[in-house]
Structure formats: C-alpha cells, structure tokens
Amino acid sequence: MKTKVFTLTLILFCIGTVARAENKEFENYAQTQSKLMQDAYEKRDVKMYGELFDDFKAKYSKLPDQDQKYYRNYLINGYYNFCCTYAILKNKKMAIDYLDKSIKAGYVDYSHISTDSDLDYIRNDAGYIALITPLRKVGDYMYIIKHAAKYNAAEKRTLPEFTYQAADNPNLVILRKTFNLDSIAGKGNEVSKVINLMYWIHNLVPHDGNHGNPTVKNALSMIAVCKQEKRGLNCRGLATVLNECYLSMGIKSRFVTCLPKDSLQIDNDCHVINMVYINSLKKWIWIDPTFCAYVMDEKGQLLGLEEVRERLINDKTLIINPDANWNHISSESKEYYLNYYMAKNLYRLECATSSEYDTETRTPNKTVSYIQLLPLDYFKQTPEKTSSTSNVDHVTYNNYNTNNPAAFWAAPVGK
C-alpha cells in the first residue's frame, strides 16, 4: 500500500502552459528523503520519521511558491504516511491528526484512504469518519464521474470546426520518410497500422512525467532531442509525436487532454492520449502511447474515449490490452488505469481545433484554439470563450467551452 502512495510523487504534468520547476538540488534531496522516510515507516520508527519529515518541511518552506506547488506531493505523502505509521502503532489521536493534515495539504484519494489496511485501527473512529465523509465528493473518482454523465446535445454554441492537416504537408512528408513509417506501420489493415505505430513510439521514447517537453514541440525535433539528451517526454509530448505520425500516414487523429473535475483547484495532474479515426469502424478509438494501451469491450471490439467514459459510468465491461505498461517497468491493470486514474481524468476533455504538425510550438503571432467538453455537473461553465495574447511573442490562445458531445466527437469531414 505504501509503494502506491509514494509513487504519487511521479505526477503526470501534461498541460503545456504549466510552468515546471528546475530545482534539481531540491528534487534530488526530496527523492532521497522520501526513501529514508519510507525506511522509517517500514521500521515503525516514528522518531526517525518525524526528524526526517521536519527537516523536509523546513527546506520545503523556503522554496519559492512555484516550486512548492510543483513538489507539494512530497509534503502530502509525508503527512499521509506519518498518519499510517501512527495508526499501525495504534496511536489513534496522532493518526487522526496527521490524516487531517494530509487532507488539508491536498491528499484527496478517497479510494486509497478507505481501503488502506494501515488505517484499519482508526476506521470506525468518529474523527476518521468526519474527515473522510466529505472527501468522497472530491476524491472518489468513480463517484464523481458517475455524477457527470449529463451533457446538452441541444446546445448550439458557435464553435470552430476540427480540421486535420493533409499527409502531403511537406513537414509530414519528411517525418514519414525520415522514420520509414510505412515499414513500421506494416501492410495490415488500418487498425493494425495504428497500433503498430503506438508500439513504436512507446518503445522509442520513454515517458518522463516529472519534466516538461522541449521548446520546439514537433515530432522530428522532439525525437531528435530525446535521442541526443537521452531523455523522455511527458504524456503530452508522446501523444503529440504519435499524432503527427498518424497525420503523416493520412490517418485522422487528435491528441486529447483528459482533465479532472478538481473542485479544490489543487490537482495539477492530467493525462494526454490520442483519439484516432478508423474508417472501417466509422468511429474514434482510444490510443495511449504513455501506457501502450487501447481499450476493448467484452467482445474485443475497440472503444473510443466517449464509449469508455460511458461504460465507466454505467459499470459496463472494459478490457485493456494485456501488454499495457509504463516504460516496460510496470504493467497496467484495468482497475488502476481505468477505474482510478482515467476515471479521474475523463471528467473534462480538451482538443486543439487544428490537428497539424507543430501545433503547440510557440512562434510569433501564432493562434492556437482549443475546445473543451464540459459535463453539466461542472462548477465553472462560463465564460463560453476566453482569449489571451502574450505581450512577448504575441501568441494567442482561444479556449471554447461546450456541453454538446456531438460537436466534440464529430467525425472528420467527409467520413
């Protein structure tokens, strides 16, 4: 149970506009300190754990605000695991106190708290119940998404159309030839080509969720930088690279930012995957290069994001491919990947309106537009459109909101 808690520090930052910390000295210290605290937890040594945690908090408190935000999960997990340590040692008062501190710091994983055997000793205590009961509305992700089923199919907001760059674009032609993508995709049907390209990207570039992507955000440049610097990309970078590979092959695709409800405005985590249109199936399918994952129903039929979301809400069968994994280090289970992680992040969905080469590289006077699909349950429905322009490079971002799923999931024109 503790390993899962500590791995929460590997947050999957994926929103292109989120600033990232560059405090390598503190990052190395925090990782080392977390391991030492893990050892103290395993030895049930509250004195040592307390000393280590006090030292961490002292250094953490001196960080700039942006760094504190970036490294906050270390603080959250420190409080939570101190709670676990005290609960195991049957110190009810201190366990409840540190559970309270962990929740106030931002630990809202209702599912983990309610099933963690470390907390069995305090499970029936009035203090525990008082803390966890209101947490369900912000930390029970299946509960949250089940209350977010309703959209408004009758909505008629004016939205830009989704467009897809043609495969004869010079940059896409170079991408296709440089990596011999026809050979990688193979000679099978459209589905097999899509899956083969996903495996190729998953094996070529590792996932690194703790850092941002290179400044130039197109497939040719990012693959070259990863090779030169022996680095990886976060989920947004991987989905961007794969998206451009699909476009270069004439396959219509978007990268989709999957976002939580985040009622408390504390969740910096999201996940970015691909939605790929399969002509023979006349539908979008789910493709995730980070976890090398696609999703099926009980008959083995491939599903898209809209279908997966509906099936989660309605408790219908969902199956992920058995070789889904993270960096060939750990396998993915349906229970964690879909019922927990993606249940959290399928609340809101966002796509760039133009699926093309180099979508998110900042170049002077560029305009990038996004459409976000919101359930009626979401607490912030307005404004319907926002625009912002940088005073430095004059890049403009337009953001549109919609409650109409048909507008968001529209098939490519002519399909």
Buried (B, 14 or more C-beta within 10 A) or exposed (E): EBEEBBEBBEBBBBBBEBEEBEBEEBBEBBEEBBEBBBEBBEEEBBEBBBBBBEBBEEBBEEBEEBBBBBBBBBBBBBBBBBBBBBBBEEBBEBBBBBBBBBBEBBBBBBBBBBEBEBBEBBBEBEBBEEBBEEBBBBBBBBBBBBBBBEBBEEBEBEBEEBBBBEBEBEBBEBBBEEBEBEEBBEEEEBBEBBBBBBEBBBEBBBBBBBBBBBEBBBBBBBBBBBEEEEBBBBBBBBBBBBBBBBBBBEBBBBBBBBBBBBBEEBBBBBBBBBBBBBEEEEBBBBBBBBBBBBBBBEEEEBBBBBBBBBBBBEEEEBBBBEEBBBBEEEBBEBEEBBBBBBBBBBBBBBBBBBBBBBBBBBEEEBEBBBBBBBBEBBEEEEEBBEEEEEEEEEBBBBBBBBBBBEBBBBEBEEE
